[in-house]
Amino acid sequence: MTESQSSSTPRWKALLAESVTTAEALAGRFDLSPEPLAAVIRTFPMRINPYYLSLIREPGDPIWRQAVPDAAELADAVGSADPLCEEACSPVPGLIHRYPDRVVLLASEQCAMFCRFCMRKRRVGTMAAKDRRAAAIDYIRRTPAVHEVVLSGGDPLMLADTDLARLLEQLRAIGHVRLLRIHSRMPCTLPQRVTDDLVRLLRDVQPLYFNIHFNHPLEITDRSRDACARLADAGIPLGSQTVLLKGVNDDAAVMHQLMETLLTLRVRPYYLHQLDRVCGTAHFRVPLEKGLAIIQHLRGRISGMGVPHYMIDLPGGGGKVPLTPEYVVAQHADHWILRNFENRPFRYSLH
């Protein structure tokens, strides 16, 4: 009997049902006043499943900051509900077509844990209709320029196995769709979701790439290691997309530890995202200069495979662009002066 068949309700769903969603429930666990929490939750919902809640060591720690509502969410005067203009790039509901050859299909609006820095805070916790997914698939069928489909949300692994399998099979049946990609935080926030049955269904629709979302070394536990190992053992390439967050990982040593540990999980760091200017997230924003300094620290001190691309998603729907430290010191007719990761200058001859 497989893990997901061992009871009528899969373990991951049972854990979800026990999630903390009210100010009173959370306040009772940590001896807090519920009203400040409730004021935030009325605008931005909360969900913390028991597994992720168990990772909190103390109020204010990096896990707490990612999961627990903060009054600062209501004091953000500069953020926008949709700074990336996703709605304007949505030819049908639930689908984002920004780049010519790929689309993002929002398979679910639900997550195992509602991240306080979510780029789609405007949608979190709402219900995605199945007919919306059908319209998205129909659009992809009618658009031969689309060669890659990214399943995102919310979290696509919030779908039941049968629904997820059906969605992937429909996409795989479209001849011009060459690549499938899943973006999910659940191997990190609720690793019990990665069951034998899930791994089998993902293995059967390859080529498929899987991007996980780890933000801090405290999120890497025996359970999350096992979830990543199951996926990697099935031959599924794994990457990680990390968000640069003030008070969570805006520290070179923390980022170094995270990226190095991810490599041991067979998860290759892919992107380090500059936080989008989403309403309710200003208290998480890190100056660009600090992000560049962290990348510069990693370069030369960790395997090149462990240095992510530092990316900023341009406001107004401009798309992603990489940010890199400047290593060119001077340019001359016959040579350039370049500096290395230690800031030492070197002459590079052009002839």
Buried (B, 14 or more C-beta within 10 A) or exposed (E): EEBBEEEEEBBBBEBBEEBBBBBEBBBEEEEBEBEBBBBBBEEBBBBBBBBBBEBBEEEEBBBBBBBBBBEBBBEBEEBBEBBBBBEEBBEBBBBBBBBEEBBBBBBBBBBBBBBBBBBBBBBBBEEBEEEBBBBBBEBBBEBEEBEBBBBBBBBBBBBEBEBBBBBBEBBBEBEEBEEBBBBBBBBBBBBBBBBEBBBBBBBEBEEBBBBBBBBBBBBBBEBBBBBBBBBBEBEBBBBBBBBBBBBBBBBBEBBBBBBBBBBEBBBBBBBBBBBBBBBBBBBBBBEEEBBBEBBBBBBEBBEEEBBBBBBBBEEEBEEBEEBEBEBEEEEEEEEBBBBEEEEEEEEEEEE
